[in-house]
Amino acid sequence: MFPVGGVGVMLALIALAGGLCGLVAVTLRPRLGVVTAWSIAGLLWSLAIIGSVTLIPANGAPGIVSAEGRLETCSWDIGGPAPEGFWIFAGGQRMLNTLIFVPAGALLVLAVARWPRAAVVLVPVGLLVLIGYSVAIEATQLALARIDRACDVTDVVDNVTGAILGVGIGIVLALAFRPWRHRRRA
């Protein structure tokens, strides 16, 4: 039986991760500057939020799902049936699957913008890591039927769309904040 679940557990994990990421930011700030330190911490926190929201059962501990009730493959019905609402927010699930990855994409760019030459490589590699994270979440949802989640390729498409939108937003924010100005002179 999967022993945890529900909105309260999700929120507790998100708060705990936020506190730990805040400590990361405070630790990195003297060396990397405010924008980069908080962007790295924010990126880590956004990944923790995504993991909590997608891998913790939404309606409490679901118990045991029999092998016969477990799906063998992911749903390949792109844009297929998705609930109109989500357990906390109103709106379509597809929109929420997109929006949850936007901060990760934006913070990825801000986290590496301090080093413009490296960012040219790190942003595309980071985007691939975000895509891999989305695929890994869906694979976990398929493998662990007892978390009461369903593997759906549409979720990956929506997550990738959100990450790409986030990267675009991050580029605009990086140009506004210009974190490369705050490098220490050696």
Order of alpha helices (4+ residues) and beta strands (2+ residues): alpha-alpha-alpha-alpha-alpha-alpha
